[in-house]
């Protein structure tokens, strides 16, 4: 077999849905695993759904996710144009539709809306139109006369009514349909534009695409594609249909859920590498238990024969976990650069933001989580003194008051507010009291943070807050406990 060639052929209709990103990713992984070519083709013939700026979104998303195409509108590999509307202008689709007419595999249809409306029938509660091949029997003269008179027409595929068509999918196996169900689908519409199905087949063949990756919602139309390949006498590509992606309620992942597109996820504080890794696992499982893979590792490990048939659930909790793993492994300088805007939005004082970033790096799953971990640095929240009571630390409101009052003069006398110096001061006091560390650290941490959970211990927090603010907060703790 020659070189593998796959393509990603999005329509410019807005943000890139997670399902489209997965199609692009799988097509990229299949071809790169075998050192093949990855082609970008823009399918913009559906003018009604076209969204201004959407082509830029496609380029930007592929660039950021690392799915770099070998050929496309901006990289001519000799089989362009790579934009369907430009191919349409060159008359490619009409030319190929006419070739099928010459072979008797397609025909002109001049039926008007009224006649087509009379052909609707109900099948399993659904209204469908099954075309009756009325125009197939027109003579050559009749056809030429209508064309000359400018009668509107479409070009239809001439499918057999008897027998079956079988096609093979590498994931789902052999699928057979009755030819009676195929209908004579339209190839060229009355406006001269090709239908999606027809343009796809012609373009895939002319661009030498060997493996077609798409969602399994196209399974049912695959026999029609095969009939077109056979009508032209072309080799049928390898089909790889990916399973449906659902939300946690097992409904199709829709725009309404708020995390259905790549951009949605970026805006929610997810990292591109984590999104790509997570999307790769929506329907494909590697051997072994490891789940964290770089794009290079995915290229190496990806075997499309292991794609699952059953729907893949978009597990938001798992994505958050995975993102947290990426943040933990991230180089600190890069993390700091990404975390700084969130820190600056939350804290408006001059504090050591680097130390604060170090505290939260291993504790968050997405960048916006930082806010809730550090907001107490900006100002002490109102808190319930019940927090001073901790069974495990053996602390009570009374014991906490005693500890804070005894420590206050020592903290006021202390000049060095580095973490190490403060830690020594507190542990010296622990040794004097002959108690456990927690008996002292818990009330101090509660007083300086006003929170049950903090990203660091008492002395690290005090180092960042500085002497004046730390003492002010200790005094506030004493006051709250005394007034209880």
Secondary structure as UniProt FT lines:
FT   STRAND          5..8
FT   HELIX           18..33
FT   TURN            34..35
FT   STRAND          37..40
FT   HELIX           47..49
FT   TURN            52..53
FT   HELIX           54..65
FT   STRAND          71..72
FT   TURN            73..74
FT   HELIX           84..89
FT   TURN            90..91
FT   HELIX           92..103
FT   STRAND          106..109
FT   HELIX           113..117
FT   TURN            118..119
FT   STRAND          120..123
FT   TURN            124..125
FT   STRAND          126..129
FT   HELIX           134..137
FT   HELIX           140..148
FT   TURN            149..150
FT   STRAND          154..157
FT   STRAND          164..169
FT   TURN            170..172
FT   STRAND          173..178
FT   HELIX           179..181
FT   STRAND          186..188
FT   TURN            190..191
FT   HELIX           196..206
FT   TURN            207..208
FT   STRAND          211..215
FT   HELIX           216..221
FT   HELIX           222..232
FT   STRAND          238..242
FT   STRAND          245..246
FT   TURN            248..249
FT   HELIX           255..257
FT   HELIX           262..267
FT   TURN            268..269
FT   HELIX           272..280
FT   HELIX           295..301
FT   HELIX           304..306
FT   STRAND          312..313
FT   HELIX           316..329
FT   HELIX           332..346
FT   HELIX           353..360
FT   TURN            361..363
FT   HELIX           367..369
FT   HELIX           370..378
FT   HELIX           385..388
FT   TURN            391..394
FT   HELIX           397..413
FT   HELIX           419..433
FT   HELIX           437..449
FT   HELIX           458..465
FT   HELIX           467..482
//
